[in-house]
Amino acid sequence: MKTAFEEYNRIVASIPDSIHREVDMEVAVSNRIYKLMREKGLSKAEFARSVGKRPCEVTKWLSGQHNFTLSTLTMLSSFFGKPIITVE
């Protein structure tokens, strides 16, 4: 008889590595945005106003499940004066 933990591990192991990497990247980007917001002392509402977005959009960005465009990442990097992501 399998335990729930064993079943969970079997399911997670079946997820392709590319999906794991994508999720890691999405969470890293949202964490970076949150960190930069905190450094500027901005609430979600203040940040949203500053970049011309609705607070619900910022909430989506911070959820770790948003698929950012290069345009949005560039805009955010310009706003913060620091890169959101780096490419080597």
C-alpha positions as CSV (number, residue, x, y, z in Angstrom):
1,M,0.0,0.0,0.0
2,K,1.4,3.4,-1.0
3,T,1.4,6.3,1.3
4,A,0.3,9.8,0.3
5,F,3.9,10.9,0.6
6,E,5.1,8.2,-1.8
7,E,2.3,9.1,-4.3
8,Y,3.2,12.8,-4.0
9,N,6.9,12.0,-4.7
10,R,5.9,9.9,-7.7
11,I,3.7,12.7,-9.2
12,V,6.4,15.4,-8.6
13,A,9.1,13.1,-10.2
14,S,6.9,12.8,-13.3
15,I,7.0,16.5,-13.9
16,P,9.5,17.4,-16.7
17,D,12.6,19.3,-15.5
18,S,11.8,22.2,-17.9
19,I,8.6,22.8,-15.9
20,H,10.5,22.8,-12.6
21,R,12.9,25.3,-14.0
22,E,10.1,27.5,-15.4
23,V,8.4,27.6,-12.0
24,D,11.7,28.4,-10.3
25,M,12.3,31.3,-12.7
26,E,8.7,32.6,-12.2
27,V,9.1,32.6,-8.4
28,A,12.6,34.2,-8.6
29,V,11.3,37.0,-10.8
30,S,8.4,37.7,-8.5
31,N,10.7,37.6,-5.4
32,R,13.0,40.1,-7.1
33,I,10.2,42.5,-7.8
34,Y,9.0,42.2,-4.2
35,K,12.5,42.8,-2.9
36,L,12.9,45.9,-5.0
37,M,9.5,47.2,-4.0
38,R,10.5,46.8,-0.3
39,E,13.8,48.6,-0.9
40,K,11.9,51.6,-2.2
41,G,9.4,51.3,0.6
42,L,6.4,50.9,-1.8
43,S,3.2,49.1,-1.0
44,K,1.5,47.2,-3.8
45,A,-1.0,50.1,-4.3
46,E,1.8,52.7,-4.5
47,F,3.9,50.5,-6.8
48,A,0.9,49.9,-9.1
49,R,0.2,53.7,-9.3
50,S,3.9,54.4,-10.0
51,V,4.0,52.1,-13.0
52,G,0.5,52.8,-14.3
53,K,-1.0,49.4,-13.4
54,R,-3.9,48.2,-11.3
55,P,-3.1,46.7,-7.9
56,C,-4.6,43.4,-9.0
57,E,-2.0,43.2,-11.8
58,V,0.8,43.7,-9.3
59,T,-0.7,41.0,-7.1
60,K,-0.6,38.7,-10.2
61,W,3.1,39.6,-10.7
62,L,3.9,38.8,-7.1
63,S,2.1,35.5,-7.2
64,G,4.9,33.7,-9.0
65,Q,2.6,32.6,-11.8
66,H,2.7,35.5,-14.2
67,N,4.3,35.1,-17.7
68,F,6.2,38.4,-18.1
69,T,6.9,39.9,-21.4
70,L,10.4,41.3,-22.2
71,S,8.7,44.7,-22.5
72,T,7.3,44.5,-18.9
73,L,10.6,43.2,-17.5
74,T,12.4,46.1,-19.3
75,M,9.9,48.6,-17.9
76,L,10.3,47.3,-14.4
77,S,14.1,47.3,-14.6
78,S,14.0,50.9,-15.8
79,F,11.6,51.8,-12.9
80,F,13.8,50.3,-10.2
81,G,17.1,51.3,-11.9
82,K,18.2,47.7,-11.4
83,P,17.9,44.5,-13.5
84,I,15.0,42.2,-12.8
85,I,16.8,39.4,-14.6
86,T,20.2,39.1,-16.1
87,V,21.2,37.2,-19.3
88,E,24.8,36.1,-19.9
